[in-house]
């Protein structure tokens, strides 16, 4: 693991930077790494709605029609200009820039209340919108079986006749929200359900996963089916893919583009940019967001301000694994509870055993100790909200095998990105070309300007914990609050756990 750095000489930084630049330039020339694109586009706001009932019914994704009307009125009175997706494309191509304070309205799922409640508001305020429809839900006229969401069970869906009427109006652009990917599928032997668009389906009868090729074909067939349905009923093929749950990977982006949908709507927060229509950030509006909260979100919450401090920890799957499934589940539950109490917002997982000779995921290179990272990464992300990052140790010498290993890892691990340091920078850039993750993030270590400071806590002696506390306080006094606790043995000691919890806590930081 990268060591703890305080001072680096200018000479070392310069040589390291020059070396990385020359090697990256070589890889770009060989086509192994795509050069970074300059961010030069205009920013615009994309709002994402779902259900718009006449009266708020408790649906966490819902906003009442009166509330929506007030929000649209405020946007108009505050100088915001509604735009179409075509305006974004024209701005991207340099034909005409977007107006100041531009916003794009989007509504997902194809609920009938879009036609009865939203569509009249669009005509009244002269606001265009993008409407994402799920083909199967329209075809089956809202009759869904085995649906656990009580608010979904209460919904009805638009008809194709209504879809055509709105499409013909010029106010509504119809987008694909998949034909039948808006649900979870069995993702691992432990029973987790994960988004169908980005998951290898697990078959409990054969105790095996579908292959990546089968998953790609399943996604391709789905996108083709919905695109053909939309074109059949509106006369216009969709060009926008609205990914269910915002879950998308490189496979989905490639297949959507092949079907004629190069524009992908996600649920990543932030302002969208005309420089990138392949991935469009959207801000979710739901849970009957009040007008005061809505105006605050638009003014202050959507533009990316100074991010929260990163408090991360490395976790070994060895501490969770046990031959007895019940004990293993108890270990995972305890870890989740500890992550909540520790108030970390990022967890870095090593997908291999400490001996580095076994993996915690199905692969063709190393023996698998247990199919575990699939469940652990998903549980951490879905139950605690932390971001999950992966370590990429060099567990085999052969580079081709190593790239294969990490490509296979990305099929099973739910992750937002990789833990990066200068020693692995070039390899990780190449590895990402093989992995499924779409626009992954990096947690940076060991560079001239590290994103976070690594604090070694591998040893659980009292002196080690005191030293870790002193290092954290030292950097906090300097205004640095991004830390990675490198080691998890202290989790087994309640006293040491509490000491590090307090020193990391934003509430108890005397320098904030």
ABEGO torsion letter per residue (X at the ends): XBBBBABBBAAAAAAAAAAAAAAAAAAAAAGABBBBBBBABBBBBBBBBBBBBABBAGBAABBBAAAAAAAAAAAAAAGBBBBBAAAAAAAAAGABBBBBGBBBBBBBGGBAAAAAAAAAAAAAAGBBBBBBBBAAAAAAGGBBBGBABAAAAABBBBBAAAAAAAAAAGABBBBBAEABABBBBBABAAGBBBBAAABBBBBAAAGBBBBAAAAAAAAAAAAAAAAAAAAAAAGBBBABBBBBGGBBBAAAAAAAAAAGBABBBBABBEBBBAABAABBBBBBBBGGBBAAAAAAAAAAAABBBBBBBBBBBBBBAAAABBABAAAAAAAAAAAAAAAAAAGBABBBBBABBAAGABBABBBAABBBABBAAAAAAAAAAAAAGBBBBBBBBBABABAAAAAAAAAAAAAABBBAEBBBBAAAAAAAAAAAAABABBGBBBBBBGBABBABBBBBAABABAAAAAAAAAAAAAAAAAGBABBBBBEAAAAABAAAAAAAAAAABAAABAAX
